[in-house]
Amino acid sequence: MMEWKVDNLKCGGCAGRIRQQLLDLTGVTDVQVDIEQGVVRVEADAEQAQTILARLKRLGYPLSGTTSGLAAVEADVRSVVSCAIGRLQADEK
């Protein structure tokens, strides 16, 4: 299982969106999100690591400490949108 500490992980909406988006990737079989620790754990083929990290970044959850300035602001805004989508999808179920 691969594990990464990410920025902007705040709530269940964030966690739900991350799980949904990563489970859609080929080779990903399990996703666990620890909101309190800001950690994402993924069971997948090792060669999927860069694809998973790119998806996390696109969603607004980059690896901790890898963004600053405007890139950090952009990541924060993306995470707010991802979180809102995750909350809406959870409400629909």
ChimeraX attribute file (.defattr): number of C-alpha atoms within 10 A of each C-alpha:
attribute: neighborCount
match mode: 1-to-1
recipient: residues
	/A:1	11
	/A:2	12
	/A:3	14
	/A:4	15
	/A:5	17
	/A:6	21
	/A:7	22
	/A:8	21
	/A:9	26
	/A:10	16
	/A:11	16
	/A:12	16
	/A:13	23
	/A:14	25
	/A:15	23
	/A:16	20
	/A:17	23
	/A:18	25
	/A:19	19
	/A:20	13
	/A:21	16
	/A:22	21
	/A:23	18
	/A:24	10
	/A:25	14
	/A:26	11
	/A:27	14
	/A:28	17
	/A:29	13
	/A:30	13
	/A:31	21
	/A:32	16
	/A:33	22
	/A:34	15
	/A:35	16
	/A:36	9
	/A:37	11
	/A:38	19
	/A:39	19
	/A:40	22
	/A:41	16
	/A:42	23
	/A:43	16
	/A:44	20
	/A:45	13
	/A:46	12
	/A:47	9
	/A:48	16
	/A:49	15
	/A:50	10
	/A:51	13
	/A:52	18
	/A:53	17
	/A:54	15
	/A:55	17
	/A:56	21
	/A:57	19
	/A:58	15
	/A:59	22
	/A:60	28
	/A:61	26
	/A:62	25
	/A:63	19
	/A:64	13
	/A:65	10
	/A:66	11
	/A:67	15
	/A:68	10
	/A:69	7
	/A:70	9
	/A:71	13
	/A:72	18
	/A:73	13
	/A:74	14
	/A:75	22
	/A:76	19
	/A:77	15
	/A:78	18
	/A:79	27
	/A:80	18
	/A:81	17
	/A:82	23
	/A:83	25
	/A:84	15
	/A:85	16
	/A:86	22
	/A:87	18
	/A:88	13
	/A:89	14
	/A:90	13
	/A:91	9
	/A:92	6
	/A:93	5
